[in-house]
């Protein structure tokens, strides 16, 4: 059952690649002549790309690197942090951090391109079924994307139940189409011989190497196998791949190749030319549905990636809405959804065809693949203690493959490959600016606060008026008295009978069990230090923390509890060690971040905010 469900979430992207992958290999821009030798050569490259990159690299090796069951490039990044966070005086940590963040940034570009190219590639079947409808392909794609993104707010809880069966029908259908054509040209199965791929490179030289920029489209979505591992586990994903997805893809690609052997004109759209005329419209509907499912997986992945980045301190607070009572991973982030929608629709209108978008697609995919290989090498060598020879062989073998795909796509930068790079640079700049800005701001706030021991001594000596109830002061620095507490005492001259200094800490694990989440320490004079740990896949909820404090023996009544928050107004000056553009960007991001009241789930009628101007 898990394997069936995984079909709809994990394999949507890679499962819709037959819509456009082989078409790009023999398209008008590739310049490859439709000779039997070239058909066999390119098919051989496709077979071994799926085998080595997906079956061996991701299914066998990469999926072994899980962070308490969770996968994805930020989970891999968190594993490295766990291993190297104690290291000092090394240049490797900043480099690895930069690689991990840039790899995550590239995935946002992938999340924008995938809905556009998948839906556009599916609806281009209209050109085959009824050429008169060709002018409606782009408008129809925009309409489908609008509906897709608008319905994101409803969540995937109900829709997800039918994703798996639909994709099961899709894979069985494309396999059947391939088998029907293979039966006419069974010798096409000989393309499984890797020698055909070698011969293709020998005969076509540099031009043959550049075709790898189109061949890589068959492995798009491989990163999803790893990113969605936490939802299903290794075994169901592996079972679905080897039992259905891998054979179905191979059969369809072989079928498209067999069709090209006997009809070179089918290169215009070999996938839809496989489909009998009577089934053109049903297949068009099925392909569009499969493309929507593929898009859904990448959109949901972008939501999850944002939540992880936020918890790890690389993104400001955004609106996170849980769309399922049963699955914590099913979330909706309206800010990200809107950005992806605008980006995807702009791509469709700007590029106009899946062939034009294919140039932009390859850079995002291959860049992420290279970074994943590098980070996995570090995990294997540093964490699992692989020998230098074993880890070096892995790195050399797969890095040669990944870099070959990357360099083959590099020539497409001017034809659209610039788009995911621009998106990645923008997102990377925002993530690193937020991280560094928060670090600088924390230094300034620490300088403005008092050591907690000194503050408690002052309270004990001055004995300010104490009023009934509990005051909760949110602070990111558990070692000092928060500035908002100092301002409160300075201006109001009173303290509550019970004062809680609450710090939310994000651990470098996906989830922290509730029994291990809250640590309470009595400081005397009615003060308590409470530290609540959450995993980077969890959304902090202060009400749960306060309930756990009650279980720990504290007297916490919701009706007598007031939450005090600080709202900083940043004034960019020369105080923080940041470039001027970073200061302005950080100030803008901070001003537009979601309020702490909403993010932490605080009762709005029990919150008091105290503002302060901070020279930044």
ABEGO torsion letter per residue (X at the ends): XAAAAAAAAAAAAAAAAAAAAAAAAABAAAGBBBBAAAAAAAAAAAAAAAAAAAAAAAAAAAAABBBGGBBEAAAAAAAAAAAAAABBGBAAAAAAAAAAAAAAAAAAAAAAAAAAAAAAAAAAAAAAABAAAAAAAAAAAAAAAAAAAAAAAAEAAAAAAAAAAAAAAAAAAAAAAAAAAAAABAAAAAAABAAAAAAAAAAAEAAAAAAAAAAAAAABGAAAAAAAAAAAEAAAAAAAAAAAAAAAAAAAAAAAAAAAAABAAAAABAAAAABBAAAAAAAAAAAAAAAAAAAAAAAAAAAAAAAAAAAAGABBBBBBBBABAABAABBBBAAAAAAAAAAAAAAAAAAGBAAAAAAAAAAAAAAAAAAAAAAAAAAAAAAAGBBAAAAAAAAAAAAAAAAAAAAAAAAAAAAGAAAAAAAAAAAAAAAAAAAAAAAAAAAAAAAABBBAAAAAAAAAAAGBBBBBEBBBBBBABAABBBAAAAAAAAAAGBBBABBBBBBBBBBABABBBAAAABBBBBAEGGBBBBBBBBBAABBBBAAAAAAAAAAAGBBBBAAABBBBBBBBBBBBBAABBBBAAAAAAAAAAAAABBBAAAAAGBBAAABBBBBBBBBX
